[in-house]
Amino acid sequence: MGARGSKESACTKVRSELAREYMKKFDGDEVEMLKKVFRDLAVRSHEGSVIDKETFLQYFPLPGLWGERLFHRFDFKQQGGVDFDEFLTGMAVCCRGTKDDRMHLLFQVFDLNGDGFIDRSELVTMLSNIPHVSRYLHYHTHQHTH
């Protein structure tokens, strides 16, 4: 337990440093606005100190699996809710991140099993969750198999 506890502590420290680094991507007024938005969402959540998935999905109304996957990417501490550091980091990547940051986030959204690769089934699953694309994919998938 001791080694695991120190490993988790080190990960938490690195993530806090990452959040501080991402905070620099916003000016003071923007950080205050993000704090206000976070507090409002956290109050609406059942937890009160974090944004739960239901509230997150109401604030980020993405279709189907897209919203679920984005929630899991924001909740990088995997605690079942998004705390302020996670919220700020996620917003910074989405709004102020480099092209590589955003591509990495999108890759993680598509990599459903977390193996570092996106296979055909993961691609079809994610694309079929975009409204109106599912009909196109269904048609073309059956066309290629017959």
Phi, psi and chi 1 to 4 in degrees:
 res  aa     phi    psi   chi1   chi2   chi3   chi4
   1 MET       -  -36.3  170.1  100.1  178.3      -
   2 GLY   -59.7  -46.5      -      -      -      -
   3 ALA   -66.2  -41.2      -      -      -      -
   4 ARG   -65.2  -43.3 -176.9  173.5 -178.2 -145.3
   5 GLY   -60.0  -41.8      -      -      -      -
   6 SER   -70.8  -33.3   62.6      -      -      -
   7 LYS   -65.7  -45.1 -177.5  178.6  177.4 -176.7
   8 GLU   -63.1  -39.6  -71.3  174.0    2.9      -
   9 SER   -63.1  -41.6  176.4      -      -      -
  10 ALA   -64.8  -40.1      -      -      -      -
  11 CYS   -64.4  -41.6  -72.7      -      -      -
  12 THR   -63.1  -40.1  -58.5      -      -      -
  13 LYS   -64.7  -44.0 -176.1  177.0  179.1 -178.8
  14 VAL   -63.1  -42.7  167.3      -      -      -
  15 ARG   -66.2  -36.9  -71.4  176.3  177.1  146.4
  16 SER   -65.8  -39.2  -67.5      -      -      -
  17 GLU   -64.9  -39.2  -70.1  171.6   13.2      -
  18 LEU   -62.1  -43.5  179.5   65.8      -      -
  19 ALA   -62.2  -41.7      -      -      -      -
  20 ARG   -63.1  -38.5  -81.0 -166.6  -65.5  -81.5
  21 GLU   -65.2  -43.3 -166.9   61.8   35.0      -
  22 TYR   -68.8  -29.5  -85.3  113.6      -      -
  23 MET   -60.5  -28.9 -170.9  178.9  -73.6      -
  24 LYS   -66.6  -15.1  -65.2  176.0 -174.4  174.6
  25 LYS   -76.9   -9.2  -66.3 -173.3  179.4  -83.2
  26 PHE  -118.4  147.3  -61.4  107.3      -      -
  27 ASP   -80.7  173.3   66.8   30.2      -      -
  28 GLY   -57.4  -42.7      -      -      -      -
  29 ASP   -64.3  -39.3  -69.6  -20.7      -      -
  30 GLU   -66.3  -40.7  -68.6  169.3  -35.4      -
  31 VAL   -62.7  -42.8  170.2      -      -      -
  32 GLU   -62.2  -40.5  -73.0  -53.3  -49.0      -
  33 MET   -64.9  -42.1 -174.5  176.0   77.2      -
  34 LEU   -64.0  -37.5  -72.4  169.0      -      -
  35 LYS   -62.2  -42.4  -76.8 -179.4 -176.3  176.4
  36 LYS   -63.9  -45.2 -176.6  177.8  177.3 -175.2
  37 VAL   -61.4  -45.5  169.0      -      -      -
  38 PHE   -59.1  -48.7  174.8   80.0      -      -
  39 ARG   -59.4  -41.7  -78.5 -168.1  -59.7  -94.9
  40 ASP   -62.2  -45.1 -178.8   49.2      -      -
  41 LEU   -68.8  -38.6  -65.7  174.1      -      -
  42 ALA   -65.1  -38.1      -      -      -      -
  43 VAL   -65.0  -37.1  166.2      -      -      -
  44 ARG   -69.5  -24.3  -68.5 -176.6 -158.0  177.5
  45 SER   -76.2  157.9  -62.9      -      -      -
  46 HIS   -68.4  -27.2  -60.0  -65.9      -      -
  47 GLU   -77.9  -40.8  -59.7  -65.8  -40.0      -
  48 GLY    90.8  -32.3      -      -      -      -
  49 SER  -109.0   -8.4   60.8      -      -      -
  50 VAL  -137.3  165.0  -63.4      -      -      -
  51 ILE   -91.5  119.1  -58.0  168.9      -      -
  52 ASP   -79.1  168.9   64.0   17.2      -      -
  53 LYS   -62.0  -42.6 -173.4 -177.5  -16.0 -176.4
  54 GLU   -59.1  -45.9 -179.9 -178.5  -18.2      -
  55 THR   -67.8  -41.5  -56.6      -      -      -
  56 PHE   -57.4  -45.5 -176.9   90.3      -      -
  57 LEU   -69.1  -24.0  -65.5  174.8      -      -
  58 GLN   -74.7  -36.6  -70.4  170.5   -0.7      -
  59 TYR   -77.2  -36.1 -170.8   73.7      -      -
  60 PHE  -114.2   79.7  -64.1   98.5      -      -
  61 PRO   -77.7   68.6   30.0  -34.1      -      -
  62 LEU   -88.0  149.3  -63.6  170.3      -      -
  63 PRO   -69.8  138.3   24.0  -31.2      -      -
  64 GLY    45.6 -125.7      -      -      -      -
  65 LEU   -64.2  -24.5 -166.2   54.4      -      -
  66 TRP   -58.6  -47.7  -75.0   87.2      -      -
  67 GLY   -63.8  -43.1      -      -      -      -
  68 GLU   -58.4  -47.4  -66.3  -83.8  -27.0      -
  69 ARG   -66.9  -39.4  -65.2  -64.0  -62.7  161.6
  70 LEU   -64.5  -40.8 -173.9   63.4      -      -
  71 PHE   -56.9  -46.0  173.8   79.2      -      -
  72 HIS   -66.4  -30.0  -71.8  -68.9      -      -
  73 ARG   -73.2  -39.9  -65.5  -43.4  -25.2  140.2
  74 PHE   -65.3  -40.8  -93.0   65.1      -      -
  75 ASP   -82.1   58.7 -179.1   25.0      -      -
  76 PHE   -70.5  -16.3   58.8   79.5      -      -
  77 LYS   -81.2   -8.3  -65.2  176.7 -174.6  174.0
  78 GLN    54.3   49.9  -61.4  176.3  -14.0      -
  79 GLN  -105.6    4.5  -63.0  174.4  -28.3      -
  80 GLY    86.5    0.4      -      -      -      -
  81 GLY  -156.3  157.5      -      -      -      -
  82 VAL   -97.6  117.3  176.6      -      -      -
  83 ASP   -87.3  179.4   66.4   19.7      -      -
  84 PHE   -63.3  -42.7 -178.2   67.9      -      -
  85 ASP   -58.6  -43.8  -74.2  -12.2      -      -
  86 GLU   -66.4  -41.8  -68.4  169.2  -44.3      -
  87 PHE   -61.9  -48.1 -179.4   72.5      -      -
  88 LEU   -62.9  -43.3 -175.8   66.4      -      -
  89 THR   -63.4  -46.7  -58.7      -      -      -
  90 GLY   -61.8  -43.7      -      -      -      -
  91 MET   -65.3  -38.0  -67.4  -59.3  -70.4      -
  92 ALA   -65.2  -42.7      -      -      -      -
  93 VAL   -64.5  -47.2  169.0      -      -      -
  94 CYS   -67.5  -41.0  -68.8      -      -      -
  95 CYS   -97.3  -32.3  -60.2      -      -      -
  96 ARG  -127.6    4.0  -60.6  -76.3  168.1   81.9
  97 GLY   -70.9  160.0      -      -      -      -
  98 THR   -71.1  169.8   64.1      -      -      -
  99 LYS   -58.3  -41.0 -177.3  178.4  177.3 -178.3
 100 ASP   -63.9  -40.1  -74.7  -16.8      -      -
 101 ASP   -59.2  -47.7  -70.9  -21.1      -      -
 102 ARG   -68.9  -37.1  -68.1 -170.6  -50.8  -91.9
 103 MET   -65.1  -40.6  -75.3  177.1   23.4      -
 104 HIS   -63.2  -42.7 -178.3   70.2      -      -
 105 LEU   -61.2  -46.7  174.8   66.4      -      -
 106 LEU   -62.4  -39.9 -170.1   57.9      -      -
 107 PHE   -59.0  -45.6 -178.0   89.0      -      -
 108 GLN   -64.0  -34.2  -69.7  177.3  -40.1      -
 109 VAL   -64.3  -41.3  166.2      -      -      -
 110 PHE   -77.2  -29.2  -87.9   73.8      -      -
 111 ASP   -77.3   78.8 -176.3   15.6      -      -
 112 LEU   -62.0  -35.5  -61.5  174.8      -      -
 113 ASN   -96.7    0.7   63.3    7.6      -      -
 114 GLY    68.9   23.7      -      -      -      -
 115 ASP   -89.7    2.3   67.5   -4.9      -      -
 116 GLY    87.0    5.6      -      -      -      -
 117 PHE  -133.6  154.2  -61.6   95.1      -      -
 118 ILE  -114.5  110.4  -61.3  172.2      -      -
 119 ASP   -92.1  173.9   63.6   32.1      -      -
 120 ARG   -56.3  -43.3 -179.2 -176.8  173.2   99.4
 121 SER   -65.8  -37.2   66.3      -      -      -
 122 GLU   -65.8  -42.0  -69.7  169.2  -40.0      -
 123 LEU   -62.5  -48.2 -176.1   62.2      -      -
 124 VAL   -62.9  -41.3  168.3      -      -      -
 125 THR   -60.6  -48.0  -62.6      -      -      -
 126 MET   -69.1  -43.8  -69.7  -53.1  -63.8      -
 127 LEU   -66.8  -32.9  -67.4  178.3      -      -
 128 SER   -71.9  -11.7   66.9      -      -      -
 129 ASN   -90.3    3.2  -86.0  -87.9      -      -
 130 ILE   -89.1  127.8  -60.3  173.0      -      -
 131 PRO   -52.7  139.1  -25.0   33.4      -      -
 132 HIS    73.6  -14.2  -52.8  -66.1      -      -
 133 VAL   -80.1  -29.4  172.1      -      -      -
 134 SER   -59.2  -38.6   60.3      -      -      -
 135 ARG   -63.6  -41.6  -75.3 -179.9  -82.7  168.8
 136 TYR   -64.2  -47.1  174.4   81.7      -      -
 137 LEU   -64.2  -42.3  -73.0  173.9      -      -
 138 HIS   -60.3  -45.3  179.6   74.0      -      -
 139 TYR   -62.3  -48.9  172.0   76.6      -      -
 140 HIS   -74.1  -30.8  -74.6  -75.5      -      -
 141 THR   -66.4  -43.7  -59.0      -      -      -
 142 HIS   -69.6  -32.8  -74.7  -37.0      -      -
 143 GLN   -64.5  -38.1 -162.6  173.5   27.7      -
 144 HIS   -79.3  -20.9  -70.1  -67.0      -      -
 145 THR   -92.7  -11.7   57.9      -      -      -
 146 HIS  -105.3      -  -70.3   78.7      -      -
